[in-house]
Every structure is written in C-alpha cells, then in structure tokens.
Amino acid sequence: MRRRLVALFAVVLLGAAACGDEAESDDPEPPPRGDEAAASTVRATDFAFDPELVEVDPGSEVEISFVNAGNVNHSFTAEELDVDVEAASGEEVSVSFTAPDEDATVQFVCRFHPSQMMGEITVGDGGSGAGGGGSSGEDTGSDDFDY
C-alpha cells in the first residue's frame, strides 16, 4: 500500500512538473512589436525625463503614458511627430502616434524646460547611417522650441 501511495505521488509530481515547464516556456517569449502597439511610460521628475530614451520599431503604433511625478507642470513634446501633451503635478496623460517608417532619432523635450529636459525616441536603428553623426541634434534640438 505504501509503494502505491509513493508511486501515485511520484506520478502526480511528474505531471505537475511537466505542466509547469510548459507554462514557463510560454512566458519568456516577448510579444511581437511590429503590428501591436508599443507602450512605454515616461516620467517627468525634478526637471528630468526617465527614461531619456524610448526605443520603437519603424511604422509601429506607439502609446506613451506620460507621468508627471514632479512638483511643476511638464510637457512631453516631440515636434517632428506632432506630439504635445501637458501634465500637471501628479497627473498622468497618454499620447499615441505612429513611428516613422524608416530608422530615425526623434527628439522630445518638456516645452516648459527645454534646456533641462530632453530625450530621444529611437526608431529602429536610429538612422545613424544617414547624414553623419548622431549627436548634433541634441544641442540644437532644444533651440527649435520657442515657448
């Protein structure tokens, strides 16, 4: 009787282990990004964005959840994408846009604090092969906003 109980217990444990392995193998696979909306959260705190870099696939639908965790009003502004949303202290807003179809680097700023709060949306490989160096846009990008 004890052998049957041990054998039954062993069968149940092996069955549970097999099911557990199946579930684990399904979870690590990342969702496809091409056709689905890519979602990111960008926080504004103490005159900085976190993260300062958002990576998306070319042509993807992108949704940014913009959270103002600071004490003053901030914006998430990407002029090239026609994106401009404001959030008061403690507020969260969402904005959606379609990423460019080709690799590119798009600057975003807080239009209230453009010299302090800057970031980049990297589309694909960032378009670094076209037009030479990738750092020239960061310093001049904030000068484009006259708010």
N, C-alpha and C positions, 0 to 999 in steps of 0.2 A: 504493500500500500504506500509506503513512504517513497519507494522508487517511482511509482506512478505520479505521485504528487510533485516530486523533483523534476521528472521528465515533462510534466504538464507546465510547470513553472518555467522551465527552460524554453519550451516552445513559445510560450506567451512572451517571454523576454526577447527572443529572437524575432518574433513577429513585430513587436513594438520597435525594436532597433531598426528593422528593415523599413518600417513606415517613417521613422524619424529621419533616416538617411535620405529618403525621397523628398521629404519636406525641406530639408536643409539644402539639397541640390537645386531646388526651385528658387529659393530666396536670394542667393548671391548674384543671380543674373540681373544686370541693370536693365531698366526698361528702355526700349528704343527711343531715341530722341528726335529722329528725323521728322516723323509725322505728328508726334504728340507735342503738346505744349510743354516747353521747358519752363520750369518755375524756379525762381530764386527769391531770396529775401535779402534786401539791402537795408541796413540800419544806419541812421544818422545819429551820432552821439558826439558831443563835445567837439564839434567842428571837424569831424572826420566821417568817412563812409566805411562801413565794414560789411562785406569785403569791398576792397577798391577795385577788384577785378571780377567780372562776370563773364563766363565763357558760354557761348551758344553755338549751335550748328547753323550753317548758312540756310536761309529760307525757312527756318523754324518759327513757329508761333511762340512768343516769349511772354511770360507773365511775371512781373516783378511786384513783390509785396514790399512796399516801402514803409519802414517803421521809423518814426521819429522818437528816439529814446533820449533826446536832448531836452534842454530847457527853453529853446527858442525855435521859431519856425524855420523849417528847412524845405528844400525842393529837391526833386530828382528830375534833372533836365538834361535831355540828350537832343540838342537842336537838330542834328543830322537825321534823327529818327522821328522828328516832330513829336517828342515826348516831353511833357512838362506837367508835373503834379506837385502840389504842396501838401505838407502835413504839419499841423500844429503839434506842440509838445504833447507826447503821449498818444498821438494819433497814428493809425495805420491806413494806408491807401494802396490800391492796386492799379497797375497800369499794364496794358498789353500792347504788343507791337509785333510786326513781322520782321525778323532779322534780314539784313541784305542777303541776296542770293549768292554773293561771292565773298571770299575771305576779306575781312576788313577789321579795323580797330576804330571804334566809335567812342568818343569822349563823353562822359557825363559829369555834371557839376551840380552844386547847390547854387542856384542863381542869386541867393542872398549872400553867399560867402564863396564866390568862385575861385578866389586865390588860395583859399584854405581847403576847400572840399572838392576834390577831383577824383575821378575813377575812369575805368575803361571797360567797355564791352568788347570782348574779343570774339569775332565771328570766324569760326573755323580756325585756320592757322594765323589769322590776324592780318593777312595781306602784306606781310613784311617783305615779300619779294618784289612788290610793285612800288616804284617810286623812291627807293632808297630808305635809309634809316628809319627806325620806328619811334624815336624819342622826340622828334621835332614838334609833334603835335601837342605834347603835354604842356609845355611852357606857353605856347601861343593859343592853346585851346581856350583858356580862361579869358583871354583878351577879346574873344568873339562875342562875349555876353556883356551888353551894356545895360545893366539893370540898376 
